[in-house]
Amino acid sequence: MKALRPMDIPKPFARYSHGIELSSEGRIVRVSGQLGINTTNVVPSDAFQQAQICFGNIKAVLSEANMVPQNVFHLTGYVTDRKHMAGYMRARDDFLRAASEDSLPTSTLLVVFGFTRPEFLVEVEAWAHAPLDNRD
């Protein structure tokens, strides 16, 4: 992956890239939107904690495909209020901590009306790419 960061447009607002170039050789994983509910069906009331669960779930899905957060080339985050943006962004930055500036994914963050249950504040989906390997 190669980050595309044109110098003649404004810099990204946060830790993401304006564009990503991928090799046509490789595997792509699409991770469905993950909600902030843990394995015991508890939904924290805090957006940051919900986002941490979302990103933890994304890591688990990526792991099934022998991928890591550095393989992510796009994230889409959804929050139910602008006040939840900071918590989401903090969890996203933690998730991307090991990514170099030259390989940060693209990112979209939307404020939405709500989700299937009112206690959900955050949802995150991801796209990831990795080189071909010898798996069946």
N, C-alpha and C positions, 0 to 999 in steps of 0.2 A: 504494500500500500504506500502511496505517496500523497502527502497532504498538498493541496493546492491552495496557496495563499497569495493571491495577486496583491501587489503593492499599491495599485491604483484604485482600490476600494477600501472602505473602512475596515479596521481590524475586527475580528470577532469580539462580541461582548464578553465572552467568558472562555473557558478552556475547551475549545473545539476548533475545527477547520472549516473554511468555507466550502471546500470540495475535497474529494478523495479520488485518486486514480487507482484502479485495481487491475491486476494482470488478468487476462482472460483464462489463464490456467489456474484452476483452484476449485475449492469447495465453498459454497455459500450456505450459511445457516441463518434462518429467519426465526427469531424468538418472538412468540406471541406476547401481547401485553401482559405484564406481570403486575399483580396487585399486592399491596402491603399486608398480607395475611400470613401468619407463620404456620408451622406444621401442627400446632395445637389449636388452630382456628382463631387465634387472638389477633385482633387488628389494633395496633397501637394508635393512640389519639394524636400523635405527633407526626407531621409530614416527613421529617428527617428519618425517623425510625421506620416509617412505612417505605420510604425510598430505599433505605438500607436493605430491607427484606426484598424489595423488587430487584435490586442489583445482585443480591445473594442468589436469588432464583435464576437470574440470567447467567451468573457464573456456573450454576449447577447444570443448566441446559448446555452451555458452551462446553463444559467438561465432558458431557456425554459425546460430544463430537471431537474430543481431544483439542479443544481450543481454550483460550484464555481471554481476559478483557482486552489485551493488546490486539486481538483479532477483530474487534468490533470496528466497523467502518461507519455505522450510523446508529444514533440513538434518537428515539422520539419519546419525550416525556410529556405527561398530561397532569395538570394540577387543577384542583377545583376552585382555587382562589389565588390571586397574586401573592398573598401573604405566605403561601406555601412554596414559592419559587426558591427562596434562599435555602430551605431545608433540602429540597430536591437537588439543587445545584451543589450543595455541600456533599451529599451522598454520591452524586455523579462524579465530582472531582476525586473523592476517595476511590471510587471504582476505577478511575482512569489514572491513578497515581503513578503507575509504572509506565504509562505511555509517554513516549518522547514527544516533544513539540512537533516534530516532523511526521508523526503518525497519529495525531489526534483525530478522532472520528468527526464526521459532520454531526450536527445536532439540531433538533427542532424541539421547542418547548411551547406547549399550548395551554391556555386556560380554558377549561371546559365547564359545562353546566354541572356535570356529575357523572357518577358511575352506577353500577347495578345496585349498590347498597350505599346509603348515605354516609357511613363511617369511612368509606374509602376516599382518600385525599389525593393519592398519587397512583399513576400507572406508567409503566415504562416498557417499551419494546425495543428490540435491537436487531441489527443485521451484522453478521460477521463473515469474514473471508479468511481462508487458509490455503496454503499450497496443497496440491494433490499429494496423497500419500498412498501407501500400499494396502489400505484397508479394503475389505470386500464390501 
